[in-house]
């Protein structure tokens, strides 16, 4: 498969090696294939690793499919997919609440299977959402781009923002939670704040609206990606998410009121800055509700 793009004006001059390693975040194994097979061309010419590339240069990357085994999965129902963005490399969809991102068993059908049916080929999960959470999920459309997107995620260059409806009012307009999160020894489904043995986690919370029933609409931005991070941080600070079956079981709200509404990152191959957003029906209604502050 061949990918061709123009080096943007915003990119400073750098060597081919630096461009592939630090700008595109291409993993070492893939860089090795590109180099040994001479599968990178600049302005339709073979290059050496220390050659300087500059804005306006035409770059062509070729990935040989035999180097990347394709995983075959069962196809789901394409009609269940709500596309937000798609190009030849990746697709972003709006996941409904109550649907798993990917199955835990070989024949289990989940969002991944539906997206693969929608695209017409096997896709790959870049990040996941809890089954109860709705919102934006990023998928790679081929095994070549998957490790590149994974590197973006690891380097925290994919920004994820959530909306949540929680119990209680916030005095401050913005809060930052940095409580360490670990496993709950008494319930394998749950996580908890564990100052001694937990992993560092950081959630930035902004107050958006306050309602008559005492609930608040907030925006959460993740700086780390621990399991159940937002749910654990909010419940620990006495602002559990309404409808959370694990961390707020007494809530009468029929669904977990957590939605991944925005995904922002620079496309690793086209250099386009993507800022994608989508809402669910329930959060559209909440945003239209009058603020009681």
C-alpha positions as CSV (number, residue, x, y, z in Angstrom):
1,X,0.0,0.0,0.0
2,X,1.3,3.4,-1.0
3,X,0.8,6.7,0.9
4,X,1.7,10.0,-0.7
5,X,1.7,13.4,0.9
6,X,3.3,16.9,0.6
7,X,5.6,18.1,3.5
8,X,3.7,21.1,5.0
9,X,5.2,24.6,5.2
10,X,4.9,24.4,9.0
11,X,7.5,21.7,9.2
12,X,11.2,22.7,9.7
13,X,13.9,21.1,7.7
14,X,15.2,17.8,9.1
15,X,16.8,14.6,8.0
16,X,14.7,11.7,6.7
17,X,15.7,9.7,9.8
18,X,14.4,12.4,12.1
19,X,11.3,12.9,10.1
20,X,10.3,9.2,10.2
21,X,11.3,8.7,13.8
22,X,10.3,11.9,15.6
23,X,7.7,13.5,13.4
24,X,5.7,10.6,12.0
25,X,6.5,8.4,15.1
26,X,7.0,5.4,12.9
27,X,8.2,2.4,15.0
28,X,11.7,1.0,14.5
29,X,10.5,-2.2,12.8
30,X,8.6,-0.3,10.2
31,X,11.4,2.2,9.7
32,X,13.7,-0.8,9.1
33,X,11.4,-2.1,6.3
34,X,11.2,1.3,4.7
35,X,15.0,1.6,4.7
36,X,16.1,-1.8,3.6
37,X,13.4,-2.1,0.9
38,X,13.9,1.4,-0.3
39,X,10.2,2.0,0.2
40,X,10.5,5.7,0.9
41,X,10.8,8.2,-2.0
42,X,11.2,12.0,-1.8
43,X,10.2,13.7,-5.0
44,X,10.1,10.3,-6.6
45,X,13.7,9.6,-5.9
46,X,15.4,7.1,-3.5
47,X,16.9,8.8,-0.4
48,X,19.6,8.2,2.2
49,X,18.8,8.4,5.9
50,X,20.7,11.7,6.5
51,X,19.1,13.5,3.5
52,X,17.4,16.8,4.4
53,X,13.7,17.1,3.6
54,X,11.9,20.4,3.5
55,X,8.4,21.9,3.0
56,X,6.9,21.2,-0.4
57,X,8.8,17.9,-0.9
58,X,6.6,15.0,-2.1
59,X,6.9,12.0,0.2
60,X,5.9,8.5,-0.8
61,X,5.8,5.6,1.7
62,X,5.2,2.0,0.6
63,X,4.2,-0.7,3.0
64,X,4.4,-4.3,1.8
65,X,1.4,-6.2,3.0
66,X,3.4,-9.5,3.5
67,X,5.3,-7.7,6.3
68,X,2.0,-7.2,8.2
69,X,-0.3,-10.1,8.8
70,X,-4.0,-9.2,8.5
71,X,-6.2,-10.3,11.3
72,X,-9.5,-11.8,10.1
73,X,-12.6,-11.0,12.3
74,X,-16.3,-11.6,12.0
75,X,-18.2,-8.7,10.4
76,X,-21.0,-7.0,12.2
77,X,-23.8,-4.7,11.2
78,X,-22.6,-1.6,9.2
79,X,-25.9,0.2,9.9
80,X,-24.9,0.5,13.6
81,X,-21.9,2.7,12.7
82,X,-22.2,6.5,13.0
83,X,-19.2,7.8,11.1
84,X,-17.6,11.1,12.3
85,X,-14.5,11.1,10.1
86,X,-12.8,8.8,7.7
87,X,-9.9,8.8,5.2
88,X,-7.7,6.0,3.7
89,X,-5.8,5.6,7.0
90,X,-8.3,5.8,9.9
91,X,-11.9,6.2,10.9
92,X,-13.5,7.8,13.9
93,X,-17.0,6.8,15.0
94,X,-19.5,7.8,17.6
95,X,-20.1,4.7,19.9
96,X,-23.5,4.4,21.6
97,X,-23.7,3.5,25.2
98,X,-24.2,-0.2,26.0
99,X,-21.9,-1.5,23.3
100,X,-18.4,-2.9,23.8
101,X,-15.6,-1.4,21.8
102,X,-14.2,-4.9,21.1
103,X,-15.2,-8.4,22.1
104,X,-13.5,-10.4,24.8
105,X,-14.3,-13.7,23.2
106,X,-13.4,-14.9,19.6
107,X,-17.0,-14.9,18.3
108,X,-18.3,-11.9,20.3
109,X,-19.6,-9.1,18.1
110,X,-18.8,-5.5,19.2
111,X,-18.2,-2.1,17.7
112,X,-15.0,-3.2,16.1
113,X,-16.9,-5.8,14.1
114,X,-19.5,-3.3,13.0
115,X,-16.9,-0.8,11.9
116,X,-15.0,-3.5,10.0
117,X,-18.2,-4.3,8.1
118,X,-18.9,-0.6,7.5
119,X,-15.4,0.0,6.1
120,X,-15.3,-3.4,4.2
121,X,-12.0,-4.6,5.8
122,X,-10.6,-5.6,9.1
123,X,-10.0,-2.5,11.3
124,X,-8.0,-2.1,14.5
125,X,-8.8,-0.5,17.8
126,X,-6.5,2.4,18.8
127,X,-8.2,3.2,22.1
128,X,-11.3,1.9,23.8
129,X,-14.3,3.2,25.8
130,X,-16.0,1.3,28.6
131,X,-19.2,-0.4,27.4
132,X,-21.4,2.0,29.3
133,X,-19.6,5.1,27.9
134,X,-20.7,6.7,24.6
135,X,-18.6,8.8,22.3
136,X,-15.7,9.0,19.9
137,X,-13.5,6.0,19.2
138,X,-10.5,5.9,16.8
139,X,-9.8,2.9,14.6
140,X,-6.9,2.2,12.3
141,X,-7.9,0.9,8.9
142,X,-4.8,-1.1,8.2
143,X,-1.9,-2.7,10.2
144,X,0.6,-0.2,8.8
145,X,-0.9,2.9,10.5
146,X,-1.9,1.1,13.7
147,X,1.5,1.3,15.5
148,X,2.0,4.9,14.4
149,X,-1.4,5.9,16.0
150,X,-0.4,3.8,19.1
151,X,2.8,5.9,19.4
152,X,0.7,9.1,19.2
153,X,-1.4,7.8,22.0
154,X,1.6,6.7,24.1
155,X,3.2,10.2,23.7
156,X,-0.1,11.8,24.8
157,X,-0.5,13.5,21.4
158,X,-4.1,12.5,21.1
159,X,-6.3,14.7,23.2
160,X,-9.5,13.2,24.6
161,X,-12.3,15.3,26.2
162,X,-15.4,14.0,27.9
163,X,-18.7,15.4,29.1
164,X,-20.1,14.0,32.4
165,X,-23.3,14.6,34.4
166,X,-22.3,14.2,38.1
167,X,-23.7,14.5,41.6
168,X,-23.2,17.8,43.5
169,X,-21.9,21.3,42.8
170,X,-18.3,22.5,42.2
171,X,-17.0,25.6,43.9
172,X,-14.1,26.0,41.5
173,X,-14.5,26.5,37.8
174,X,-11.5,24.2,37.1
175,X,-10.0,21.4,39.2
176,X,-7.2,18.9,38.6
177,X,-7.2,15.4,40.1
178,X,-3.9,13.6,40.4
179,X,-4.9,10.6,42.6
180,X,-3.0,7.4,41.8
181,X,-5.3,4.6,40.6
182,X,-5.0,0.9,41.3
183,X,-7.1,-2.3,41.3
184,X,-9.8,-3.0,43.9
185,X,-8.8,-6.3,45.6
186,X,-12.4,-7.0,46.6
187,X,-14.0,-6.5,43.1
188,X,-12.0,-7.3,40.0
189,X,-14.3,-5.1,37.9
190,X,-13.4,-1.9,39.8
191,X,-10.5,0.4,40.3
192,X,-9.9,2.7,43.3
193,X,-7.6,5.5,44.5
194,X,-4.4,3.8,45.8
195,X,-1.8,6.4,47.0
196,X,0.8,3.7,47.7
197,X,0.6,1.1,44.9
198,X,-1.5,2.9,42.2
199,X,-0.4,4.4,38.9
200,X,-0.2,8.1,38.4
201,X,-3.4,9.5,36.8
202,X,-4.3,13.1,36.0
203,X,-7.8,14.4,35.1
204,X,-8.6,18.1,34.4
205,X,-12.2,19.0,35.2
206,X,-14.0,22.2,34.1
207,X,-17.5,23.1,35.5
208,X,-20.0,23.9,32.7
209,X,-23.5,23.9,34.2
210,X,-25.3,23.5,37.5
211,X,-28.9,22.2,37.7
212,X,-31.8,22.6,40.1
213,X,-31.6,18.9,41.1
214,X,-28.1,19.4,42.4
215,X,-26.3,17.8,39.5
216,X,-23.5,19.4,37.4
217,X,-22.4,19.1,33.8
218,X,-18.6,19.0,33.6
219,X,-15.9,18.6,31.0
220,X,-13.0,16.2,31.7
221,X,-9.7,16.2,29.9
222,X,-7.4,13.2,30.3
223,X,-3.7,13.6,30.7
224,X,-3.3,9.9,31.3
225,X,-5.5,6.9,30.3
226,X,-6.0,4.6,33.3
227,X,-8.9,2.2,33.4
228,X,-12.1,3.9,34.7
229,X,-9.9,7.0,35.4
230,X,-12.7,9.6,35.2
231,X,-15.2,7.5,37.1
232,X,-12.8,6.7,39.9
233,X,-11.5,10.3,40.3
234,X,-15.0,11.8,40.4
235,X,-16.5,9.2,42.8
236,X,-13.4,9.5,45.1
237,X,-14.0,13.3,45.3
238,X,-17.7,12.8,46.1
239,X,-19.0,13.7,42.6
240,X,-19.9,10.3,41.2
241,X,-21.3,10.1,37.6
242,X,-25.0,9.7,37.4
243,X,-26.0,6.3,36.2
244,X,-22.7,4.7,37.0
245,X,-23.4,1.0,37.9
246,X,-20.1,0.4,39.6
247,X,-19.2,3.6,41.4
248,X,-22.7,5.1,42.0
249,X,-25.1,2.0,42.2
250,X,-27.8,4.0,44.0
251,X,-28.3,6.4,41.1
252,X,-31.6,6.0,39.3
253,X,-30.3,7.4,36.0
254,X,-30.8,4.7,33.3
255,X,-27.3,5.1,31.6
256,X,-23.8,6.1,32.6
257,X,-23.8,9.8,31.9
258,X,-20.3,9.9,30.4
259,X,-19.6,10.8,26.8
260,X,-16.3,11.1,24.9
261,X,-17.3,14.2,22.8
262,X,-14.0,15.5,21.4
263,X,-10.9,13.9,19.9
264,X,-8.0,16.1,18.7
265,X,-4.7,15.2,17.1
266,X,-2.4,15.9,14.2
267,X,-2.8,13.3,11.5
268,X,0.5,11.4,11.4
269,X,0.8,11.1,7.6
270,X,-1.1,14.1,6.2
271,X,-0.1,16.6,9.1
272,X,-3.7,17.8,9.1
273,X,-4.9,19.0,12.5
274,X,-8.0,17.1,13.3
275,X,-10.5,18.3,16.0
276,X,-13.5,16.0,15.9
277,X,-16.6,16.2,18.1
278,X,-20.0,14.4,18.4
279,X,-22.8,14.2,21.0
280,X,-25.3,11.6,22.0
281,X,-29.0,12.3,22.2
282,X,-29.0,12.5,26.0
283,X,-26.1,15.0,26.1
284,X,-27.6,17.1,23.4
285,X,-30.7,17.5,25.6
286,X,-28.5,18.4,28.6
287,X,-26.6,21.1,26.7
288,X,-30.0,22.7,25.8
289,X,-31.1,22.7,29.5
290,X,-31.0,26.0,31.3
291,X,-28.1,26.6,33.6
292,X,-29.2,27.2,37.2
293,X,-26.2,29.2,38.4
